[in-house]
Amino acid sequence: MMNFLLGATAGALIACVGTITALRNPDLQVRLGLRPSVVAAAPAPRPPEPACPPPVVEHSVGSTEMLLSPRRFWSIAPDKRPQ
């Protein structure tokens, strides 16, 4: 009998804590009518995008010539001299 009373008390306590926690959620409060719904305000206008300077084109880094240049492979190119 004591186990039943302790279990019922613990279950009731867990149910109360769960209900109180759920009711603290603002969305649930609006759905249950406990709090009036807040009308969404118009979104604030976005600030204009900052003007970025044009990119500096530099051929030393990131160009196709950097990756596929024949000068880059001079040390591993096959020797074309007759043997």
Secondary structure, 3 states (H helix, E strand, C coil): CHHHHHHHHHHHHHHHHHHHHHHCCHHHHHHHCCCCCCCCCCCCCCCCCCCCCCCCCCCCCCCHHHHHCHHHHCCCCCCCCCC
